[in-house]
Amino acid sequence: MTRGTAGRRLLGLGLGLGLVLVPASAWAGALAPLAGAPGAAPDAPWTFAGLPRQTIPATRFTIEHQDGQPTLRIQAAGSYGNLLHPLADVAAGQLSWRWRVDQPLAAPDLRTRAGDDVALKVCALFGMPLAAVPFLERQLLRLAEARTGQTLPTATLCYAWDPSWPPDTVLPNAYTRRVRTITLGGTPGTWSRVRRDLAADFVRAFGDETRTVPPLRAIGVGADADNTGGTSLGYLADLQLEP
């Protein structure tokens, strides 16, 4: 892992925090719905976050109406991108959603940089105290923040739709240990409902660094296929954050 690569991945997950024009304090209580005009991107405060100076295609996020409800359509084609919703130090609670993957990626492998792609993911970005971050990673974060002027998440927990792993497998990101992934199973073409205890999952994923659960700084959703060059299509609905 090079410093530049790891920094770009961190920025890709955290960039949206500094780009939303609405103050984060306005969204301290709950997530705004993933809603908007059909065929368009979701309404603010949801905002797209890619890699700095991104030259690869961007993952596409558009609203569709299915069964009378707004649904987020997420399509990756050799692409990278996230949608982020900023939060003002909200306590970790229960995060729930429904998702469906109609076109899985052909050959993802979250253990390696060459296979570090996912057809659908939901992420929680935490503001872990910098003192709890290992020294070298702490220096990398400071360098990235100094270069961009952005405050980056110090710990990001992602849930990945990936039936190639046993459900609830915890994996460190192939680019940076500031991101940890919990894999969840799924059947292509079938809706499944997920409900997760963010505090318990944070301790499972980052308990080697701290047992104290920090506040949430953002919730993100995404898909990427830039490493494998594949294509995927997924849907997400009913995303909610509750105490």
C-alpha positions as CSV (number, residue, x, y, z in Angstrom):
1,M,0.0,0.0,0.0
2,T,1.4,3.4,-1.0
3,R,0.7,6.6,1.0
4,G,-0.9,8.1,-2.1
5,T,-3.2,5.1,-2.7
6,A,-4.3,4.9,0.9
7,G,-4.8,8.7,1.1
8,R,-7.0,8.6,-2.0
9,R,-9.2,5.9,-0.5
10,L,-9.6,7.7,2.7
11,L,-10.5,10.9,0.8
12,G,-13.0,9.0,-1.3
13,L,-14.8,7.9,1.9
14,G,-14.6,11.3,3.6
15,L,-14.6,13.9,1.0
16,G,-18.4,14.6,1.1
17,L,-18.2,15.8,4.7
18,G,-16.7,19.1,3.6
19,L,-18.8,19.5,0.4
20,V,-22.3,19.6,1.8
21,L,-23.6,23.1,2.0
22,V,-26.3,22.4,4.6
23,P,-24.7,22.5,8.1
24,A,-24.3,19.1,9.6
25,S,-26.0,20.2,12.8
26,A,-29.3,20.4,10.8
27,W,-29.2,16.6,10.4
28,A,-28.3,15.7,14.0
29,G,-31.4,13.7,14.6
30,A,-32.0,11.4,11.7
31,L,-31.1,10.5,8.2
32,A,-32.8,12.3,5.4
33,P,-34.5,9.8,3.1
34,L,-32.9,8.6,-0.1
35,A,-35.5,10.3,-2.3
36,G,-35.7,12.6,-5.2
37,A,-37.0,12.9,-8.8
38,P,-37.0,9.7,-10.8
39,G,-33.8,9.3,-12.8
40,A,-32.0,12.0,-10.7
41,A,-29.5,11.7,-7.9
42,P,-31.0,11.7,-4.3
43,D,-31.8,15.1,-2.8
44,A,-29.5,16.9,-0.4
45,P,-27.9,16.4,2.1
46,W,-26.9,13.2,0.2
47,T,-23.9,14.1,-1.9
48,F,-21.5,12.2,-4.2
49,A,-18.0,11.6,-3.1
50,G,-15.4,10.2,-5.4
51,L,-11.6,10.0,-5.4
52,P,-9.6,13.3,-5.6
53,R,-9.0,14.1,-9.3
54,Q,-10.9,11.0,-10.2
55,T,-10.4,10.0,-13.9
56,I,-12.2,6.6,-13.8
57,P,-15.9,6.5,-14.3
58,A,-18.2,7.4,-11.4
59,T,-20.6,4.9,-9.9
60,R,-24.1,6.0,-10.8
61,F,-26.8,6.7,-8.1
62,T,-30.3,7.4,-9.3
63,I,-33.8,7.3,-7.8
64,E,-36.4,4.9,-9.1
65,H,-39.9,4.3,-7.8
66,Q,-40.6,0.6,-7.1
67,D,-43.9,-0.5,-5.5
68,G,-44.7,3.1,-4.9
69,Q,-41.6,3.8,-2.9
70,P,-38.4,5.7,-3.8
71,T,-35.5,3.2,-4.3
72,L,-31.9,4.0,-4.9
73,R,-30.5,2.4,-8.0
74,I,-26.7,1.8,-7.8
75,Q,-24.8,0.8,-10.9
76,A,-21.0,0.3,-11.1
77,A,-19.1,-0.3,-14.4
78,G,-15.4,-0.2,-13.9
79,S,-16.2,2.7,-11.6
80,Y,-15.9,4.2,-8.1
81,G,-18.1,6.4,-6.0
82,N,-20.0,6.8,-2.7
83,L,-23.0,8.8,-1.5
84,L,-22.5,10.4,1.9
85,H,-24.9,11.9,4.4
86,P,-23.1,14.1,7.1
87,L,-24.1,13.8,10.7
88,A,-23.2,16.1,13.7
89,D,-21.7,13.6,16.1
90,V,-24.8,11.4,16.4
91,A,-24.6,8.4,18.8
92,A,-24.3,5.0,17.1
93,G,-27.7,3.3,17.1
94,Q,-29.6,0.8,15.0
95,L,-29.0,1.1,11.2
96,S,-31.5,-0.7,9.0
97,W,-32.2,-1.0,5.3
98,R,-33.4,-3.2,2.4
99,W,-31.1,-4.2,-0.5
100,R,-31.1,-6.3,-3.6
101,V,-28.3,-7.0,-6.1
102,D,-29.5,-8.0,-9.6
103,Q,-26.0,-8.2,-11.2
104,P,-23.3,-9.3,-8.8
105,L,-19.6,-8.7,-9.6
106,A,-17.9,-11.6,-11.2
107,A,-14.8,-11.9,-9.1
108,P,-14.5,-9.6,-6.1
109,D,-12.0,-10.5,-3.4
110,L,-12.0,-8.0,-0.5
111,R,-8.7,-9.4,0.8
112,T,-6.7,-8.0,-2.1
113,R,-6.3,-4.6,-3.8
114,A,-6.9,-6.2,-7.2
115,G,-10.2,-7.6,-6.0
116,D,-11.3,-4.8,-3.6
117,D,-14.7,-4.1,-5.2
118,V,-18.2,-4.6,-3.9
119,A,-21.6,-4.6,-5.7
120,L,-23.3,-2.8,-2.8
121,K,-22.2,-1.5,0.6
122,V,-23.6,0.6,3.5
123,C,-21.0,2.4,5.6
124,A,-20.9,4.2,9.0
125,L,-18.2,6.8,9.4
126,F,-17.0,7.4,13.0
127,G,-15.1,10.2,14.6
128,M,-12.7,8.0,16.6
129,P,-10.2,10.2,18.7
130,L,-7.0,10.5,16.7
131,A,-5.0,9.4,19.8
132,A,-6.6,5.9,19.4
133,V,-5.3,5.6,15.8
134,P,-2.0,3.8,15.4
135,F,0.9,6.1,14.9
136,L,1.7,5.6,11.2
137,E,-2.0,5.7,10.2
138,R,-2.4,8.8,12.4
139,Q,0.4,10.5,10.4
140,L,-1.2,9.6,7.1
141,L,-4.5,11.0,8.2
142,R,-2.9,14.3,9.3
143,L,-1.1,14.5,5.9
144,A,-4.3,13.9,4.0
145,E,-6.2,16.5,6.0
146,A,-3.4,19.0,5.6
147,R,-3.3,18.6,1.8
148,T,-7.1,18.9,1.4
149,G,-8.4,20.9,4.3
150,Q,-11.0,18.2,4.9
151,T,-11.7,16.5,8.2
152,L,-11.6,12.8,7.4
153,P,-13.3,9.9,9.3
154,T,-10.8,8.1,11.5
155,A,-12.8,4.8,11.5
156,T,-15.2,3.6,8.8
157,L,-17.3,0.4,9.2
158,C,-18.8,-0.9,6.0
159,Y,-21.4,-3.7,5.4
160,A,-20.8,-5.4,2.1
161,W,-23.2,-7.5,0.1
162,D,-20.9,-10.4,-0.6
163,P,-22.2,-14.0,-0.4
164,S,-18.7,-15.4,-1.2
165,W,-17.9,-14.9,2.5
166,P,-19.6,-16.4,5.6
167,P,-22.1,-13.8,7.0
168,D,-20.5,-11.5,9.6
169,T,-16.9,-12.0,8.5
170,V,-14.8,-9.0,9.6
171,L,-12.2,-7.9,7.0
172,P,-9.7,-5.0,7.0
173,N,-9.8,-3.0,3.9
174,A,-7.0,-3.9,1.4
175,Y,-5.9,-0.3,1.2
176,T,-6.2,1.0,4.7
177,R,-7.0,-0.3,8.1
178,R,-9.1,2.8,8.8
179,V,-11.8,0.9,7.0
180,R,-13.1,-2.4,8.2
181,T,-15.8,-4.5,6.4
182,I,-18.5,-6.9,7.7
183,T,-19.7,-9.2,4.9
184,L,-23.3,-10.0,4.6
185,G,-24.8,-12.8,2.4
186,G,-27.5,-12.4,-0.2
187,T,-29.3,-14.0,-3.1
188,P,-29.1,-12.2,-6.4
189,G,-32.4,-10.8,-7.5
190,T,-33.9,-11.1,-4.0
191,W,-34.7,-8.3,-1.5
192,S,-33.3,-8.8,2.0
193,R,-33.8,-6.7,5.1
194,V,-30.8,-5.8,7.3
195,R,-30.7,-4.4,10.8
196,R,-27.4,-3.8,12.6
197,D,-26.3,-2.6,16.0
198,L,-23.6,-0.1,15.1
199,A,-22.1,0.1,18.5
200,A,-21.7,-3.7,18.8
201,D,-20.3,-4.0,15.3
202,F,-17.9,-1.1,15.8
203,V,-16.4,-2.9,18.8
204,R,-16.1,-6.1,16.8
205,A,-14.4,-4.4,14.0
206,F,-12.2,-1.8,15.8
207,G,-11.9,-3.4,19.3
208,D,-8.2,-3.9,18.8
209,E,-7.8,-0.1,18.9
210,T,-10.5,1.1,21.3
211,R,-13.5,-0.3,23.2
212,T,-15.2,3.1,23.3
213,V,-17.7,3.7,20.6
214,P,-17.2,7.2,19.0
215,P,-19.9,9.3,17.5
216,L,-21.1,9.0,13.9
217,R,-19.9,11.6,11.4
218,A,-21.7,10.3,8.3
219,I,-23.5,7.4,6.7
220,G,-22.5,6.3,3.2
221,V,-23.7,3.9,0.5
222,G,-21.7,2.9,-2.5
223,A,-20.5,0.3,-5.0
224,D,-17.3,0.1,-7.0
225,A,-15.7,-2.0,-9.7
226,D,-12.6,0.0,-10.5
227,N,-10.2,-2.7,-9.5
228,T,-11.8,-5.7,-11.2
229,G,-13.2,-3.8,-14.1
230,G,-16.5,-5.5,-13.7
231,T,-20.1,-4.3,-13.6
232,S,-22.8,-4.6,-11.0
233,L,-26.4,-3.4,-10.4
234,G,-28.0,-3.1,-7.0
235,Y,-30.9,-1.4,-5.2
236,L,-31.2,0.1,-1.7
237,A,-34.3,1.3,0.1
238,D,-35.7,2.1,3.6
239,L,-32.3,3.2,5.0
240,Q,-33.0,4.4,8.6
241,L,-30.9,5.3,11.7
242,E,-32.6,4.9,15.0
243,P,-31.4,5.2,18.6
